[in-house]
Amino acid sequence: MSERGLLSDNEILTLCKPVDWPGSPMLHPFTDKKMGSPSYGLEPYGYTVRLGRNYQWQKPGFAVLRPGKDGAVWWEQKNAIDGLIYLRPGEVILAETVESFIMPGDVSGICLGKSTYARLGLHVNATPLEPGWRGVLTIELKNQNTDKALELVVGQGIAQVQFFRGEKPGTVYGGLYQNQTGATTARVDGAYGLSQKM
């Protein structure tokens, strides 16, 4: 295993197979080869996660969004119909991955968009997977097309996570999104509210 830096497929495999590593698997369910189209599974230097069925859809209407309880009311839980999610031109949704994560104390991850969808105008954004974080990953998806809808396939590859090991274990994540179970809207201070005015 490398001391630090970008993890290879063999190092990711070791962290995801509890038989080989004395701890919980880093991600589950785990596929040790590329499958599907768009593909998902283990890559030479990363892992491509799949698009989950549930997502948060932004209700129409003018509003100023900010972290806290009032931001959550502008989102509505939706489920994919017939395994497909459609994004209208310019639309943003909060989606979930099929996979859940248990990040080791010395490993962090960065989520990047998948080439196939990027070439169709999809922008994928996700915050870093911090050491010690656990849960289903929330990914922000935006259709950057101005006049075309996008069709996304549930259960197929949507984004790749690259994993990096630090020189030694750092402070583990203890933040607002620990143990999230699906696409999660913005939070502040561990709850849906602001603790103090800025």
N, CA, C and O of each residue as an XYZ file, in Angstrom:
792
protein
N       0.830     -1.181      0.000
C       0.000      0.000      0.000
C       0.877      1.248      0.000
O       1.907      1.285      0.673
N       0.470      2.273     -0.754
C       1.276      3.484     -0.817
C       1.202      4.229      0.503
O       0.214      4.123      1.230
N       2.255      4.985      0.810
C       2.253      5.775      2.032
C       1.320      6.960      1.911
O       0.608      7.294      2.858
N       1.317      7.599      0.749
C       0.417      8.725      0.537
C       0.280      8.974     -0.962
O       1.075      8.482     -1.762
N      -0.742      9.748     -1.325
C      -0.969     10.085     -2.731
C      -2.205      9.407     -3.283
O      -2.984      8.800     -2.547
N      -2.374      9.521     -4.610
C      -3.521      8.968     -5.308
C      -3.504      7.439     -5.223
O      -2.482      6.807     -5.489
N      -4.649      6.853     -4.850
C      -4.725      5.398     -4.699
C      -5.005      4.715     -6.035
O      -5.821      5.185     -6.828
N      -4.319      3.605     -6.268
C      -4.523      2.801     -7.480
C      -5.692      1.840     -7.273
O      -6.230      1.724     -6.171
N      -6.077      1.150     -8.354
C      -7.168      0.184     -8.267
C      -6.888     -0.906     -7.236
O      -7.800     -1.319     -6.519
N      -5.641     -1.382     -7.146
C      -5.314     -2.422     -6.164
C      -5.468     -1.926     -4.726
O      -5.922     -2.668     -3.856
N      -5.089     -0.674     -4.481
C      -5.232     -0.111     -3.138
C      -6.695      0.123     -2.791
O      -7.106     -0.097     -1.652
N      -7.487      0.569     -3.768
C      -8.927      0.754     -3.553
C      -9.584     -0.599     -3.285
O     -10.415     -0.725     -2.386
N      -9.211     -1.594     -4.060
C      -9.744     -2.948     -3.876
C      -9.488     -3.445     -2.459
O     -10.384     -4.007     -1.828
N      -8.282     -3.245     -1.957
C      -7.944     -3.678     -0.601
C      -8.826     -3.001      0.447
O      -9.253     -3.643      1.406
N      -9.104     -1.698      0.267
C      -9.931     -0.961      1.228
C     -11.417     -1.297      1.121
O     -12.193     -1.001      2.029
N     -11.806     -1.912      0.012
C     -13.230     -2.215     -0.197
C     -13.572     -3.678      0.019
O     -14.738     -4.060     -0.089
N     -12.593     -4.491      0.318
C     -12.824     -5.904      0.588
C     -12.514     -6.178      2.061
O     -11.342     -6.269      2.428
N     -13.543     -6.312      2.921
C     -13.299     -6.492      4.349
C     -12.482     -7.725      4.684
O     -11.875     -7.787      5.754
N     -12.451     -8.714      3.790
C     -11.641     -9.909      4.012
C     -10.160     -9.543      4.045
O      -9.391    -10.130      4.806
N      -9.757     -8.565      3.214
C      -8.346     -8.191      3.098
C      -7.944     -7.039      4.022
O      -6.755     -6.808      4.245
N      -8.914     -6.330      4.549
C      -8.603     -5.136      5.340
C      -9.365     -5.208      6.650
O     -10.578     -5.419      6.629
N      -8.706     -5.043      7.788
C      -9.391     -5.189      9.081
C     -10.247     -3.978      9.421
O      -9.869     -3.161     10.261
N     -11.380     -3.864      8.780
C     -12.292     -2.756      9.025
C     -13.478     -2.855      8.093
O     -13.606     -3.823      7.344
N     -14.341     -1.865      8.134
C     -15.493     -1.852      7.246
C     -15.043     -1.522      5.831
O     -14.075     -0.784      5.649
N     -15.732     -2.060      4.821
C     -15.359     -1.701      3.451
C     -15.573     -0.202      3.209
O     -16.540      0.375      3.705
N     -14.672      0.424      2.449
C     -14.726      1.858      2.205
C     -15.974      2.246      1.417
O     -16.526      3.323      1.636
N     -16.427      1.384      0.502
C     -17.675      1.668     -0.189
C     -18.422      0.378     -0.472
O     -17.839     -0.690     -0.654
N     -19.753      0.527     -0.502
C     -20.621     -0.640     -0.671
C     -21.907     -0.199     -1.347
O     -22.427      0.855     -0.981
N     -22.456     -0.931     -2.306
C     -21.885     -2.132     -2.908
C     -20.673     -1.807     -3.783
O     -20.552     -0.703     -4.314
N     -19.794     -2.776     -3.919
C     -18.527     -2.589     -4.626
C     -18.460     -3.527     -5.821
O     -18.791     -4.708     -5.710
N     -18.034     -3.002     -6.960
C     -17.852     -3.782     -8.181
C     -16.389     -3.678     -8.582
O     -15.888     -2.578     -8.811
N     -15.697     -4.816     -8.669
C     -14.251     -4.790     -8.896
C     -13.838     -4.724    -10.364
O     -12.678     -4.979    -10.688
N     -14.776     -4.385    -11.264
C     -14.450     -4.204    -12.685
C     -15.445     -3.213    -13.281
O     -16.466     -2.904    -12.668
N     -15.139     -2.713    -14.488
C     -16.054     -1.808    -15.191
C     -17.242     -2.597    -15.706
O     -17.101     -3.689    -16.256
N     -18.436     -2.001    -15.509
C     -19.654     -2.647    -15.996
C     -20.607     -1.568    -16.508
O     -20.478     -0.400    -16.139
N     -21.558     -1.952    -17.354
C     -22.624     -1.057    -17.783
C     -22.191     -0.006    -18.782
O     -21.025      0.085    -19.168
N     -23.183      0.794    -19.192
C     -22.939      1.900    -20.115
C     -23.980      2.982    -19.878
O     -25.164      2.738    -20.108
N     -23.584      4.175    -19.426
C     -22.237      4.568    -19.019
C     -21.706      3.683    -17.882
O     -22.452      3.280    -16.989
N     -20.422      3.396    -17.938
C     -19.829      2.395    -17.051
C     -19.742      2.864    -15.606
O     -19.761      4.060    -15.315
N     -19.647      1.883    -14.708
C     -19.424      2.104    -13.279
C     -18.486      1.016    -12.777
O     -18.258      0.020    -13.465
N     -17.946      1.204    -11.585
C     -17.065      0.211    -10.977
C     -15.641      0.709    -10.844
O     -15.361      1.898    -10.995
N     -14.743     -0.227    -10.557
C     -13.345      0.075    -10.285
C     -12.629      0.551    -11.544
O     -12.750     -0.048    -12.612
N     -11.879      1.643    -11.392
C     -11.082      2.236    -12.475
C      -9.601      2.125    -12.100
O      -9.288      1.808    -10.953
N      -8.678      2.379    -13.043
C      -7.252      2.298    -12.702
C      -6.853      3.173    -11.510
O      -6.013      2.767    -10.707
N      -7.444      4.369    -11.382
C      -7.121      5.264    -10.262
C      -8.391      5.932     -9.725
O      -8.420      7.146     -9.525
N      -9.418      5.151     -9.497
C     -10.648      5.700     -8.951
C     -11.764      4.689     -8.992
O     -11.554      3.517     -9.306
N     -12.961      5.159     -8.668
C     -14.143      4.301     -8.680
C     -15.313      5.117     -9.217
O     -15.581      6.211     -8.722
N     -16.010      4.598    -10.222
C     -17.160      5.297    -10.780
C     -18.419      4.848    -10.060
O     -18.782      3.672    -10.078
N     -19.085      5.818     -9.420
C     -20.300      5.554     -8.658
C     -21.516      5.637     -9.577
O     -21.463      6.219    -10.660
N     -22.618      5.037     -9.111
C     -23.846      4.978     -9.904
C     -24.879      5.988     -9.396
O     -24.886      6.356     -8.222
N     -25.737      6.420    -10.298
C     -26.822      7.326     -9.971
C     -27.928      6.565     -9.252
O     -28.402      5.537     -9.736
N     -28.340      7.083     -8.082
C     -29.421      6.472     -7.326
C     -30.790      6.924     -7.816
O     -30.896      7.809     -8.664
N     -31.832      6.308     -7.275
C     -33.208      6.534     -7.724
C     -33.836      7.798     -7.157
O     -34.665      8.417     -7.824
N     -33.466      8.195     -5.948
C     -34.110      9.327     -5.284
C     -33.305     10.604     -5.490
O     -32.076     10.578     -5.546
N     -34.014     11.713     -5.600
C     -33.342     13.000     -5.769
C     -34.204     14.115     -5.210
O     -35.400     13.940     -4.975
N     -33.583     15.258     -5.003
C     -34.280     16.451     -4.544
C     -34.412     17.392     -5.738
O     -33.424     17.737     -6.387
N     -35.637     17.795     -6.012
C     -35.954     18.672     -7.136
C     -36.287     20.050     -6.586
O     -37.029     20.180     -5.612
N     -35.733     21.074     -7.221
C     -35.943     22.440     -6.745
C     -37.291     22.960     -7.230
O     -37.543     23.035     -8.432
N     -38.156     23.320     -6.277
C     -39.475     23.846     -6.617
C     -39.325     25.181     -7.347
O     -38.419     25.957     -7.045
N     -40.218     25.448     -8.312
C     -40.138     26.723     -9.027
C     -40.550     27.898     -8.134
O     -41.217     27.710     -7.116
N     -40.153     29.085     -8.520
C     -40.502     30.290     -7.775
C     -39.254     31.019     -7.343
O     -38.205     30.406     -7.145
N     -39.361     32.317     -7.198
C     -38.210     33.126     -6.818
C     -37.934     32.978     -5.333
O     -38.855     33.019     -4.518
N     -36.690     32.808     -4.988
C     -36.280     32.745     -3.582
C     -34.788     32.986     -3.517
O     -34.067     32.769     -4.491
N     -34.337     33.430     -2.378
C     -32.906     33.518     -2.103
C     -32.570     32.311     -1.242
O     -33.053     32.187     -0.116
N     -31.743     31.426     -1.775
C     -31.383     30.220     -1.034
C     -30.143     30.465     -0.201
O     -29.202     31.120     -0.650
N     -30.142     29.941      1.008
C     -28.976     30.001      1.886
C     -29.010     28.766      2.767
O     -30.073     28.170      2.944
N     -27.871     28.364      3.326
C     -27.897     27.230      4.245
C     -28.830     27.527      5.421
O     -28.884     28.651      5.919
N     -29.545     26.524      5.843
C     -30.453     26.697      6.970
C     -31.829     26.169      6.661
O     -32.067     25.620      5.585
N     -32.737     26.333      7.604
C     -34.050     25.693      7.490
C     -34.894     26.204      6.334
O     -35.669     25.440      5.759
N     -34.763     27.482      5.979
C     -35.612     27.963      4.901
C     -35.184     27.446      3.539
O     -36.002     27.389      2.621
N     -33.916     27.065      3.387
C     -33.466     26.497      2.121
C     -34.106     25.158      1.826
O     -34.387     24.853      0.667
N     -34.344     24.347      2.851
C     -34.881     23.010      2.646
C     -36.292     23.031      2.072
O     -36.668     22.097      1.365
N     -37.086     24.062      2.350
C     -38.474     24.080      1.878
C     -38.561     24.277      0.370
O     -39.629     24.062     -0.204
N     -37.495     24.673     -0.282
C     -37.514     24.860     -1.726
C     -37.137     23.591     -2.478
O     -37.031     23.605     -3.704
N     -36.938     22.508     -1.760
C     -36.606     21.235     -2.396
C     -37.734     20.246     -2.146
O     -38.379     20.281     -1.099
N     -37.966     19.376     -3.098
C     -39.006     18.359     -2.980
C     -38.425     17.001     -3.354
O     -37.752     16.867     -4.376
N     -38.689     15.991     -2.522
C     -38.202     14.638     -2.776
C     -38.917     14.053     -3.991
O     -40.140     14.138     -4.103
N     -38.141     13.457     -4.902
C     -38.691     12.817     -6.094
C     -38.065     11.434     -6.250
O     -37.014     11.147     -5.676
N     -38.717     10.591     -7.024
C     -38.199      9.272     -7.365
C     -38.158      9.153     -8.881
O     -39.037      9.659     -9.579
N     -37.138      8.483     -9.379
C     -37.028      8.277    -10.828
C     -38.210      7.457    -11.330
O     -38.666      6.532    -10.657
N     -38.696      7.797    -12.498
C     -39.793      7.060    -13.122
C     -39.209      6.160    -14.202
O     -38.516      6.630    -15.105
N     -39.491      4.871    -14.107
C     -38.987      3.885    -15.077
C     -37.465      3.920    -15.196
O     -36.918      3.680    -16.273
N     -36.781      4.218    -14.086
C     -35.320      4.192    -14.084
C     -34.664      5.361    -14.783
O     -33.477      5.300    -15.105
N     -35.420      6.439    -15.029
C     -34.869      7.595    -15.728
C     -35.147      8.874    -14.946
O     -36.193      9.017    -14.312
N     -34.196      9.798    -15.002
C     -34.372     11.134    -14.441
C     -34.143     12.119    -15.582
O     -33.141     12.036    -16.291
N     -35.079     13.052    -15.754
C     -34.956     14.054    -16.809
C     -34.631     15.405    -16.187
O     -35.291     15.834    -15.241
N     -33.620     16.067    -16.715
C     -33.258     17.421    -16.294
C     -33.616     18.383    -17.417
O     -33.147     18.240    -18.546
N     -34.447     19.358    -17.096
C     -34.798     20.393    -18.069
C     -33.598     21.310    -18.299
O     -32.666     21.299    -17.495
N     -33.593     22.092    -19.360
C     -32.483     23.032    -19.595
C     -32.260     23.929    -18.384
O     -33.200     24.546    -17.882
N     -31.012     24.001    -17.911
C     -30.644     24.850    -16.782
C     -31.039     24.315    -15.421
O     -30.715     24.949    -14.417
N     -31.719     23.184    -15.331
C     -32.208     22.657    -14.050
C     -31.088     22.056    -13.203
O     -30.138     21.471    -13.722
N     -31.226     22.216    -11.880
C     -30.293     21.657    -10.900
C     -31.061     20.713     -9.994
O     -32.153     21.046     -9.536
N     -30.498     19.524     -9.728
C     -31.071     18.617     -8.736
C     -29.975     18.152     -7.792
O     -28.791     18.203     -8.123
N     -30.385     17.695     -6.608
C     -29.492     17.017     -5.678
C     -29.802     15.529     -5.801
O     -30.914     15.100     -5.494
N     -28.835     14.747     -6.246
C     -29.043     13.315     -6.446
C     -28.223     12.527     -5.437
O     -27.368     13.076     -4.742
N     -28.496     11.240     -5.371
C     -27.757     10.354     -4.475
C     -27.035      9.297     -5.297
O     -27.404      9.015     -6.438
N     -26.006      8.721     -4.702
C     -25.341      7.587     -5.328
C     -25.952      6.291     -4.803
O     -26.541      6.263     -3.722
N     -25.806      5.234     -5.573
C     -26.205      3.901     -5.107
C     -25.297      3.495     -3.961
O     -25.744      2.878     -2.995
N     -24.021      3.842     -4.067
C     -23.009      3.418     -3.099
C     -23.035      4.267     -1.826
O     -23.336      5.460     -1.863
N     -22.718      3.635     -0.720
C     -22.487      4.362      0.528
C     -21.012      4.209      0.887
O     -20.352      3.264      0.456
N     -20.509      5.145      1.678
C     -19.079      5.217      1.990
C     -18.827      5.170      3.488
O     -19.631      5.655      4.284
N     -17.713      4.585      3.855
C     -17.143      4.693      5.198
C     -15.673      5.032      4.964
O     -14.852      4.143      4.738
N     -15.348      6.318      5.020
C     -14.000      6.758      4.668
C     -13.024      6.468      5.814
O     -13.299      6.817      6.962
N     -11.880      5.828      5.507
C     -10.847      5.628      6.534
C     -10.314      6.970      7.027
O     -10.464      7.987      6.350
N      -9.701      6.973      8.190
C      -9.201      8.201      8.807
C      -8.048      8.862      8.084
O      -7.721     10.011      8.377
N      -7.417      8.161      7.135
C      -6.286      8.750      6.406
C      -6.551      8.861      4.910
O      -5.618      9.062      4.132
N      -7.821      8.731      4.493
C      -8.163      8.772      3.068
C      -9.262      9.804      2.839
O     -10.237      9.869      3.588
N      -9.089     10.614      1.785
C     -10.145     11.533      1.358
C     -10.427     11.264     -0.115
O      -9.633     10.625     -0.806
N     -11.570     11.760     -0.586
C     -11.949     11.522     -1.969
C     -12.414     12.795     -2.645
O     -12.936     13.701     -1.997
N     -12.221     12.856     -3.956
C     -12.687     13.966     -4.781
C     -13.544     13.368     -5.887
O     -13.142     12.411     -6.548
N     -14.732     13.942     -6.082
C     -15.697     13.444     -7.060
C     -15.650     14.296     -8.321
O     -15.714     15.523     -8.247
N     -15.541     13.655     -9.467
C     -15.436     14.336    -10.754
C     -16.495     13.818    -11.717
O     -16.934     12.672    -11.610
N     -16.904     14.664    -12.657
C     -17.908     14.271    -13.637
C     -17.406     13.190    -14.575
O     -16.203     12.976    -14.724
N     -18.353     12.518    -15.200
C     -18.045     11.441    -16.143
C     -18.069     11.994    -17.567
O     -18.972     12.751    -17.923
N     -17.100     11.627    -18.365
C     -16.918     12.189    -19.701
C     -18.159     12.062    -20.585
O     -18.522     13.009    -21.282
N     -18.800     10.912    -20.560
C     -19.959     10.693    -21.431
C     -21.043     11.726    -21.172
O     -21.578     12.313    -22.113
N     -21.372     11.956    -19.903
C     -22.406     12.935    -19.575
C     -21.906     14.373    -19.742
O     -22.677     15.252    -20.129
N     -20.631     14.620    -19.457
C     -20.084     15.971    -19.626
C     -20.220     16.425    -21.080
O     -20.496     17.595    -21.344
N     -20.029     15.511    -22.008
C     -20.123     15.835    -23.435
C     -21.556     16.092    -23.882
O     -21.795     16.579    -24.988
N     -22.514     15.758    -23.005
C     -23.924     16.054    -23.278
C     -24.381     17.315    -22.550
O     -25.538     17.715    -22.671
N     -23.471     17.948    -21.788
C     -23.805     19.189    -21.111
C     -24.128     19.052    -19.637
O     -24.637     20.000    -19.038
N     -23.848     17.896    -19.023
C     -24.119     17.713    -17.603
C     -22.921     18.156    -16.769
O     -21.790     17.736    -17.017
N     -23.178     19.004    -15.785
C     -22.142     19.395    -14.824
C     -22.407     18.647    -13.526
O     -23.516     18.683    -12.993
N     -21.368     17.960    -13.016
C     -21.457     17.212    -11.761
C     -20.598     17.912    -10.731
O     -19.433     18.219    -10.986
N     -21.177     18.164     -9.562
C     -20.428     18.771     -8.471
C     -20.692     17.989     -7.194
O     -21.829     17.611     -6.913
N     -19.658     17.751     -6.438
C     -19.798     17.129     -5.116
C     -18.657     17.650     -4.258
O     -17.554     17.892     -4.747
N     -18.933     17.817     -2.989
C     -17.888     18.273     -2.084
C     -16.972     17.102     -1.744
O     -17.351     15.950     -1.957
N     -15.770     17.369     -1.219
C     -14.840     16.284     -0.914
C     -15.424     15.272      0.069
O     -16.222     15.620      0.940
N     -15.017     14.030     -0.083
C     -15.335     12.984      0.885
C     -14.210     13.033      1.905
O     -13.084     12.634      1.606
N     -14.497     13.507      3.083
C     -13.454     13.745      4.080
C     -13.135     12.489      4.880
O     -13.977     11.599      5.003
N     -11.907     12.412      5.433
C     -11.546     11.257      6.261
C     -12.546     11.082      7.406
O     -12.872     12.039      8.109
N     -13.024      9.859      7.584
C     -13.959      9.554      8.654
C     -15.418      9.790      8.316
O     -16.292      9.454      9.115
N     -15.712     10.370      7.127
C     -17.109     10.611      6.753
C     -17.788      9.301      6.367
O     -17.169      8.421      5.770
N     -19.068      9.184      6.717
C     -19.869      8.007      6.380
C     -21.191      8.457      5.771
O     -21.763      9.460      6.198
N     -21.676      7.722      4.780
C     -22.999      8.002      4.245
C     -23.094      7.796      2.750
O     -22.134      7.398      2.089
N     -24.288      8.079      2.230
C     -24.545      8.067      0.794
C     -24.146      9.441      0.263
O     -24.478     10.462      0.866
N     -23.445      9.468     -0.846
C     -22.939     10.720     -1.389
C     -24.040     11.512     -2.088
O     -24.764     10.973     -2.925
N     -24.163     12.804     -1.738
C     -25.046     13.723     -2.452
C     -24.246     14.378     -3.567
O     -23.173     14.932     -3.326
N     -24.769     14.316     -4.789
C     -24.117     14.960     -5.927
C     -25.087     15.979     -6.527
O     -26.283     15.724     -6.672
N     -24.536     17.127     -6.866
C     -25.327     18.185     -7.487
C     -25.175     18.062     -8.999
O     -24.060     18.052     -9.521
N     -26.297     17.970     -9.694
C     -26.284     17.790    -11.140
C     -26.981     18.961    -11.805
O     -28.089     19.331    -11.417
N     -26.335     19.550    -12.813
C     -26.927     20.669    -13.541
C     -26.872     20.415    -15.034
O     -25.830     20.055    -15.580
N     -28.009     20.607    -15.687
C     -28.076     20.556    -17.143
C     -27.658     21.934    -17.649
O     -28.395     22.907    -17.495
N     -26.475     22.012    -18.251
C     -25.947     23.291    -18.717
C     -26.464     23.683    -20.098
O     -26.149     24.767    -20.588
N     -27.250     22.818    -20.728
C     -27.844     23.153    -22.014
C     -28.905     24.223    -21.832
O     -29.611     24.240    -20.824
N     -29.017     25.116    -22.807
C     -30.024     26.181    -22.728
C     -31.339     25.807    -23.402
O     -32.358     26.458    -23.173
N     -31.324     24.755    -24.240
C     -32.546     24.416    -24.960
C     -32.809     22.925    -25.099
O     -33.700     22.529    -25.852
N     -32.052     22.082    -24.388
C     -32.219     20.639    -24.497
C     -32.292     20.007    -23.112
O     -31.539     20.372    -22.210
N     -33.211     19.049    -22.957
C     -33.306     18.279    -21.714
C     -32.259     17.166    -21.730
O     -31.777     16.773    -22.792
N     -31.915     16.664    -20.550
C     -30.975     15.547    -20.420
C     -31.693     14.365    -19.787
O     -32.490     14.534    -18.865
N     -31.408     13.174    -20.283
C     -31.944     11.943    -19.710
C     -30.815     11.225    -18.973
O     -29.780     10.914    -19.562
N     -31.024     10.963    -17.676
C     -30.037     10.266    -16.861
C     -30.575      8.892    -16.506
O     -31.758      8.743    -16.202
N     -29.703      7.879    -16.545
C     -30.110      6.495    -16.318
C     -29.733      6.072    -14.905
O     -28.556      6.051    -14.545
N     -30.747      5.733    -14.107
C     -30.524      5.263    -12.740
C     -29.764      3.938    -12.771
O     -30.064      3.061    -13.581
N     -28.777      3.799    -11.882
C     -28.009      2.563    -11.791
C     -26.800      2.508    -12.692
O     -26.048      1.535    -12.660
N     -26.597      3.540    -13.500
C     -25.422      3.585    -14.369
C     -24.430      4.614    -13.854
O     -24.771      5.435    -13.002
N     -23.206      4.576    -14.365
C     -22.147      5.466    -13.899
C     -22.502      6.929    -14.078
O     -22.992      7.331    -15.133
N     -22.252      7.738    -13.032
C     -22.565      9.169    -13.088
C     -21.350     10.033    -12.774
O     -21.238     11.145    -13.289
N     -20.429      9.536    -11.929
C     -19.266     10.333    -11.539
C     -18.174      9.411    -11.004
O     -18.455      8.319    -10.511
N     -16.932      9.863    -11.106
C     -15.805      9.075    -10.597
C     -15.235      9.721     -9.343
O     -15.055     10.937     -9.282
N     -14.956      8.895     -8.347
C     -14.304      9.357     -7.128
C     -12.853      8.896     -7.167
O     -12.566      7.718     -7.377
N     -11.944      9.847     -6.961
C     -10.526      9.519     -6.817
C     -10.183      9.637     -5.342
O     -10.614     10.572     -4.667
N      -9.405      8.683     -4.845
C      -9.074      8.606     -3.427
C      -7.609      8.945     -3.193
O      -6.733      8.532     -3.953
N      -7.357      9.701     -2.135
C      -6.002     10.126     -1.788
C      -5.717      9.770     -0.331
O      -6.552      9.976      0.550
N      -4.523      9.232     -0.097
C      -4.122      8.920      1.276
C      -3.153      9.989      1.752
O      -2.213     10.350      1.044
N      -3.392     10.493      2.966
C      -2.492     11.460      3.577
C      -1.308     10.774      4.223
O      -1.277      9.550      4.358
N      -0.335     11.575      4.621
C       0.879     11.028      5.229
C       0.582     10.300      6.531
O       1.199      9.278      6.828
N      -0.355     10.820      7.303
C      -0.779     10.156      8.534
C      -2.235     10.529      8.774
O      -2.712     11.517      8.216
N      -2.951      9.763      9.591
C      -4.359     10.099      9.822
C      -4.525     11.524     10.335
O      -3.790     11.975     11.213
N      -5.511     12.225      9.764
C      -5.812     13.586     10.187
C      -7.018     13.590     11.111
O      -7.442     12.547     11.608
N      -7.558     14.768     11.331
C      -8.772     14.887     12.118
C      -9.923     14.300     11.308
O     -10.108     14.660     10.146
N     -10.691     13.406     11.908
C     -11.770     12.762     11.163
C     -13.006     13.643     11.130
O     -13.235     14.459     12.023
N     -13.793     13.460     10.087
C     -14.991     14.261      9.840
C     -16.011     14.053     10.952
O     -16.296     12.917     11.333
N     -16.548     15.122     11.460
C     -17.596     15.058     12.471
C     -18.648     16.099     12.193
O     -19.250     16.640     13.120
N     -18.881     16.389     10.916
C     -19.710     17.522     10.519
C     -21.183     17.212     10.329
O     -21.710     16.211     10.814
N     -21.825     18.118      9.599
C     -23.278     18.152      9.458
C     -23.867     17.007      8.647
O     -25.048     16.693      8.792
N     -23.070     16.386      7.804
C     -23.626     15.408      6.867
C     -23.192     13.975      7.180
O     -23.252     13.101      6.315
N     -22.756     13.740      8.417
C     -22.365     12.392      8.825
C     -23.587     11.485      8.792
O     -24.654     11.851      9.287
N     -23.429     10.304      8.210
C     -24.473      9.267      8.149
C     -25.693      9.674      7.314
O     -26.786      9.158      7.547
N     -25.534     10.585      6.350
C     -26.682     10.928      5.509
C     -27.091      9.709      4.696
O     -26.245      8.916      4.282
N     -28.390      9.565      4.471
C     -28.908      8.365      3.825
C     -29.348      8.587      2.385
O     -29.787      7.639      1.733
N     -29.246      9.789      1.875
C     -29.641     10.076      0.500
C     -29.340     11.514      0.169
O     -28.631     12.193      0.911
N     -29.878     11.987     -0.949
C     -29.665     13.375     -1.369
C     -30.126     14.306     -0.248
O     -31.297     14.297      0.131
N     -29.207     15.102      0.276
C     -29.445     15.910      1.469
C     -29.267     17.387      1.153
O     -28.267     17.778      0.551
N     -30.238     18.215      1.559
C     -30.158     19.657      1.332
C     -29.204     20.293      2.334
O     -28.743     19.630      3.263
N     -28.907     21.582      2.145
C     -27.927     22.295      2.974
C     -28.360     22.357      4.435
O     -29.533     22.564      4.746
N     -27.384     22.173      5.322
C     -27.607     22.242      6.762
C     -26.632     23.232      7.376
O     -25.608     23.562      6.777
N     -26.952     23.699      8.566
C     -26.069     24.572      9.340
C     -26.118     24.119     10.784
O     -27.200     23.846     11.305
N     -24.958     24.031     11.451
C     -24.873     23.679     12.871
C     -25.547     22.363     13.225
O     -26.137     22.248     14.299
N     -25.477     21.373     12.354
C     -26.008     20.057     12.667
C     -27.520     19.974     12.645
O     -28.076     18.905     12.900
N     -28.191     21.052     12.354
C     -29.651     21.070     12.287
C     -30.049     21.904     11.091
O     -29.202     22.290     10.285
N     -31.316     22.180     10.972
C     -31.800     23.002      9.870
C     -32.038     24.409     10.345
O     -33.166     24.897     10.274
N     -31.007     25.083     10.832
C     -31.184     26.448     11.301
C     -29.849     27.110     11.570
O     -28.841     26.425     11.747
N     -29.830     28.411     11.604
C     -28.614     29.154     11.891
C     -28.512     29.408     13.392
O     -29.499     29.739     14.049
N     -27.303     29.247     13.919
C     -27.142     29.445     15.361
C     -26.867     30.912     15.707
O     -27.139     31.350     16.825
N     -26.339     31.653     14.766
C     -26.065     33.049     15.036
C     -26.059     33.850     13.748
O     -25.825     33.299     12.673
N     -26.314     35.141     13.848
C     -26.305     35.992     12.675
C     -24.868     36.371     12.340
O     -24.031     36.537     13.228
N     -24.602     36.501     11.066
C     -23.250     36.851     10.617
C     -23.109     38.352     10.565
O     -22.045     38.860     10.211
